């Protein structure tokens, strides 16, 4: 029953997203952490155009907070190289390989030339 609940919550979060106004850092005990378990890593990426992406990585998901105020949980998707996370219809895709990343929305790159600025503090 718990597994079904986690899948339902994850699906709802992925398909609708969660809006967070002016969020500067990712708080402990986020929605994704409560629903899916332990955070594996946390990174912040600086992108072209003064954009940023904050990411919490889980075993098979990533929780993103974007500098434009959007907040979403994405499931890991098939990738030939690097890590790829997408919403259910793949209209929003976050790619990460090493210390680089980008976001494509409706097949257009909206966050580009992103480089990790360092690992955020390890979760406890």
N, C-alpha and C positions, 0 to 999 in steps of 0.2 A: 504494500500500500504506500509506503514511504517513497519507493522508487517511482511509482506512478505520479505521486504528488510533486516530486522534484521535476519530472518530465513536463507536467502540466505547467508548473510555475515557470520553468525555463522557456517553454514555448511561448507563453504569454509575454514574458519579458523580452524575448528576442523579437517577436512580431510587433510589439507596440513600443518598446523602448521606455526609458524612464527619464523624464526631464529634470535636470538639476540646475537651478539658476546660480550662476557665479560660483560654482564649486571650485575651490583652489586646490584641495587635496582630497584623496580618497580616505574616508573614515574607516576605522576598524569596524568589524561586524557589518559589512555591507549586505545588501539584499542577496547578492550572489553568494557571498561567503556563508550566510545562513542557509541558503537553499542547496548549495552544492559541495560544501566542504572546505578544505584547507587551501589557502593561497600558496602557490608554488613560487611565484616571483612577482615583483612589482617594478615597472619601468616607466619613465617619462621620456617621450620623444619630442624634440623640437623640430618643427617643419618649416618649409618655405612660407613666407607671408605672415610670420609671427604666430603661426598656429602651433598648438601643442596637443599631444595625445597622452593621457595617463592610462596605464593598463595594469590590471590585476590579472595574472595568469593562473588558471586552475588546470587540473589534469586534462580536461577536454573542452575548456571554455575560456573566454577572455571577457573581462568586464572593462569597458572603455568609458572614459570621461574626456570629452573633447573641449577644446578652448571656446567653442561656440555655445557651450552650455548643454549639449546633448550627452546623454548617459545611456549606455546599452550593454546588454549581455549577448555575446555571440558564441555560437557553437563552432568547434573546430571542424574544418572542412578538408576535403581531399586536396593535397598539394604535392607536386612533383619535387619541389624544393622549398625549404623554409616552412613557416607555419602560416596557415591561412584560416581565418575565422569569418563566418558569414551569417547573415540572417536567413530565414527559411526560404525566401525566394531569390537569394543571392543578389539583391539589388544594393546591398551594402556589404562590402568586403574589406577586411583589415588583413594586410599581408605583413609578415615580420620575418626577416632573415638576418641573423646575427644582430648587429646594432642598428639596422636600418628597418624602415617600415614605410608603408603608404596606405591610403584609403581610397577605394574606388566606390563611387555611388552612381548607380545606373550606368555603369561602364565608363564613367568619367572620373579621372583622378582629382580628388578634392583636397586631400592632404598629401603633399609630395615632398620629396627630399628630406624625409624625417630621419633623424639620428638620435639614438639614445643619449640622453644627457647624463646618465648615471643610474645606478640601481638605487631605488628608494630604500628606506629602512626596511629591514627584514620584518615580516609579520611575526607576531608571537602567538 
